[in-house]
Structure formats: C-alpha cells, structure tokens
Amino acid sequence: MVDSGENSLWFSLKNYDYKIANILLRHPNIDIKTKDPTSGNTVLHVAIESSQSDMAKTLIDRLKEKEKDLELLFAQNNDGDTPLHLAMKYKLPDVQSDLIKLASEDKLWIKNNAGEDMLDIAVDKHQPNGMVFLTKQPLERLCRKYKNGETLLHVCARLKFASTVQSVLGRIRRLGGSDEMVKQLFEQTTQGKTIWESIYLSRFGIQPINNKVNIEIFKDTIAFVQASLKKADWDTILEGINNQENAKCISNKYATQLRDIVKQAAGLSCKLAPSAG
C-alpha cells in the first residue's frame, strides 16, 4: 500500500501513470525534492525523461518559488545529468527555455560523467535553444571536431541555421582573425565535406528537393566572407561544386546557379581589392 504523498508521486511516475502524477503535483504538501536512490533522479529528471513537458514546467514553477530550491533545478543524477542535459537529450524546447532562463553561468555549463555540457548534447540532438550559445564559445571549441569530423560550424550549416552560421563565422573572425575564419570554411569532415558542401547539399549529401533555403544561405555566407577570400579560395569552392556535379550529387542547373553566385562575388571582390589598400 502506498501511504504517503511522496511515495504516491514516485509510485505513479514509475508506473507511467502521469495523469495521477499531475493531480498529485497540484497538492501543496507533495514532496517534490527527494531523489530516487537508485538513479539519483529527482522528480524533475523523471518528468523530462518521460517527455512530460507540462509536468516538468509545473515542477520548475514550483521549485523556482523558493531560492533554496533553485539548486534542485540543476541537480545531477548518478550519470551527472542535470534536468537541462535531459531536456536537450529528449528535445523538449519549452523546458529547455525555462531552465536556461533560470540558470546561472556555473549551472549552465555543468558537465555530466561523460564530460558533456548541455551544448554538446544540443549539438548532437540539433536543439536550437542550446546552439544559440555557440556565439559565446571560445575559439578552441568552435574549431574542435566532433562526430564525423564535423565542427560546430559544419553542424549549423548542415542544419541550415542561417543566422547562426554567420554569427559563428563572425565570432571566429573576432577571436582568430580573417585567416582563421577562412580556414574553418574549408575544414573537411570525415566524408570530405567543407562548410560549403554542408550548406548547398542536403543532409543526405545530395541536392535538396527544395534548394531555396540552401541558395539563400550560400549567397549570404559568400557575401559575409567575400572580402577575405583569395583567388585560390574561389577556385576551391568552384572545384567542389564541379565535383558534386560530376558525381551526380547535384544537377547541372543547380551547379550553374551556385557557380554564378561564386563568379559574380569573386569578380566583385577582385574589383574591390585594389581600393582596399
């Protein structure tokens, strides 16, 4: 028999009876601060792992009422995961937003037992709420290679996060200079894809069905960096487009569109170059 509010809540959660759990959470005397001794999970951890966004948001609202309870919002379980780690892992954007708003700098960057902070998981799970923090990262992290040899810039390009691509490029330029920014544009994944291919190809490495967004990001990125590109860089971009066309990954029509953008920007860049000195 379950005879206490605390046990009733845990009992309902462990038996996936979320309707009862939500009812119990409305009771002011229900203890929501205990941890499961086996996993180290709090009730908030369990709600997020169960993808119960509304329940998680209710718990966050309850815990943020008292300053002393704020620590529980970022408590680590036995795997070192905080609720924010799990919100990124289980792709719960509303919960992510609520936790990020309440996180102090030290809580935001807690690492789990695998050495991952919330940004590592956000990148792996393609969560924009976490990836906005890319623009605050040190140069070393922005240039680091992750799964499949991708840098964070590759990931943003592959996911077509247009504003983030430019923000990250700007951050790299501020921290490492224009040469480092250009270098990162041509860094290759284990599949040989540079940032450019990540932009104009689909995530499957072929021509996207609707390439409008790809074209726009390609144009915008070219415009953003064109003053820093040399002839050899333009040639490398064109060579990549030609290679993708020859490999039948993109059509002649699409390749021609891309080449025209490059040639127009390269021509303008060359005309402007003398006056820059």
N, C-alpha and C positions, 0 to 999 in steps of 0.2 A: 504493500500500500504506500502511496506517495502522500506524505503528510505535511509538507512544508511548501511555502511559495517558491523557495529556491529550488527544491527538488522537483517540484511540479514543472517549473520552467525548463530545467535541464531535461527532464523526462520527455516533455513534449518535443523539444528540439531533437533529441536523439532518436525519437520515433517519427520524425518528419511531420509532426502534427503542428504545422505552422499557424493554422487558424487558432488553435488553443493558445499557442505561444504568444500570438499577437494580443489576444484577450488578456492574458496574464500580465503582459507588459504595461497595460493601462493601469494596473493596480499600483499605487504609490509605494506599497510596502514590499513589493517583489525585489529581491536582491539581485542586481544585475552585475555585481562586481566580482563574483567568485570566478575562479579558474578551474577548468577540468584538470585534475591531477595527472591524467594520462598524457594528454596532448599539450597542456598548458594554454589551451584556448580559453578566451573569455566568451561570454555570450555574443559579443560583437563579432569576434572571429567566426563563430559558428553561423551567425546570420549571413555573413558575407560569403563564406564557403558554400552556403546553401543557396546563394544568389537571391536572397530575400532582401531586396533593396529597401522596401518600405520599412521592414523591421529594423534594418541596420540604421536607417535615418532616424527612426524613433529612438533607438538606443543612443545615437550620437546626441540627439536633442536632450535626452535625459542626463547623459554624462557631462555635457558641457555646462549644465546649470550650476555646478559647484566646481570651483577652481581645483580643489583637491582631487576631483575625479577625472580631470583632463588627462592625467597620466595614463588612465586606462584606455583612452582613445588610441594610444600608441604603444600599448603593452605588447611585448614579444611572447610568442608561444615557444614551444620546445624546439621548433625549427628556426627560431629567430625572426619569424614573420610578424610584422605588425598588421593591424587591420588595413593599413594603406597598401602594404605589399599585396595582400589578398584582394583588395578592391581592384588593383591593376591586373592581377592574375585572372580574376573572374570577370573582368570587363564590366564593372559597374560604375559608369561615369558620374551619376548623381552622388554616389557615396564617395567617390574619389574627390569630387569638388568640395564636398562638405569637410572632409578630413584635411585637404590641402589648406583650406581657409583657416583651420584651427591649428595647423602645425607650426611650431617654432622651427627655426633653422636646424637645430640639432635633431629634432624629431623627424623632419622631412628626409634626412639623409641617413637614417638608421640602416645598417646592413644586417641581413639575415645570416644564418650559418653558412650559406653558400657564397657569402661575400657580395650579395646583390642588394642594391638600394632600390627604391621604388622606380627610379628612372630606368635601370637595367630591365626591370620587368615590363615597364611601359613600352620600351623599345621592342622587346621580344613579342609583346602582345598587341603592339600597334595602337597604343592608347594615347590620343592627343592630349588629354589632361596632364599626363606626365611629361610628354615630349616637349611641351612649351618651355620646360626648364632647360632645354638644350642650350638656349641662348645665354645661360648663366654659367655654363660649364667652362673649366679651364681648357686650354689648347690641347693638352695631352689627351684628355678624354674625348674631345671632338675628333681627334685624329686616330684614336685607337680602333683596331679592327675587332669586330665581334663575329657572330656566327656567319659562316660562308664568306668570311673575309670582308664583310661589309663594314664601312664606317657609319657613324650616325648620319652623315650626310647622304650616303647611299640609301639608307632606310627611308629618310624623308623624301628623297627623290622617287624611290620605288613606290611609296605610298601616295605620291602626288600631293604632299603637303607644301603647297606653293610658297606661302609666306614664310614657313619655317625654313625652307631651303635657302631663301635669301637672307633670313636672319642669321642662320648658322654660318653662311659664307661671310657675312659682314662681321660676325664675331671672330672668325678665323683670321680675317684680314686685320682687324684691330689688334689681335693678340700676336699674330705671327707675320703680318705683312702680306703684301700682294703676292709675292712669290710662293708663300706657303698656301695661300688660298688657291692659286692656280695648280699647284702640286696636288692638292686634295681633289680637285676636279678630275684629275686623270689617274687617281689611285684605282687599282683594279681589285675586284672581288676574286674569289677562287674560280669563278666562271669567266673571268676576263672582262667583266663589265665595268666601265668607268661611270662617273656620275651622269654623263651624257646619255649613255645607253639606258641607265636606270630611269632617266626622265622620259625618253621617247619610245621605249619598249613597254609592253605590258608586264605585269608581274610574272607572266609565264615566259617572258623572253621573246615575245613575238609582237607583231603590230597590234595595237589595241583596236577593238571593234569601233569605238568612238574615240578618235585621236584629238579631239578639240582641246581638251584639258592639257594633254601632252604637248601640243603645239604651243599653247599659251605659256606653259612653264618653261619650255625650251627657249622661246623668244625672250621671256623676262629674264631668264638666267643669262643668256647671251648678252642682253643689254646691260645687266648688272656688272658683268666681268669684262666686257669687251675692251675697255681701256687697258687692261692688264695682260691681255693675250698677245702673244707674238705670232709671227708667220707660222712657225713650227706647230704652235698650238692649234691654229686654224686648220692646218693641214691634217693634224691628228684627228680632229673632230670629223672632217670630211672623209678621211680614211675609214673611220669607224662606221659612218653612215653607208659608205660603199660596201664595206664588208658585210653589214647586215642585209643589204640588198642582194649581194651576190650569194649569200647563204639562204636566200628566200625567206628571211625572217620578216622583212618589210617589202612592200610593193614599190615599184618604180615611181608611182605617183607620190607616195608618202615620202620616199627618199628625196625626190626632187623638191618637195616642199621644204624639207629640212635643209637641203643643200642651199636653196635660195636664201633662206634665213641667214645661214652662215656666211655665204658670199657677200650678201648685202652688208652685214655687220662688219665683216673683215675689210671690205672696201672702204666703208665709212671710217673704220678705225685707222686704216693706213693714211687716209686723207687728213685725219685729225692729228696724227702723230707728230708731224713737223712742228706744228704750232704749240704743242705741249711743252717743248723745250724752251 
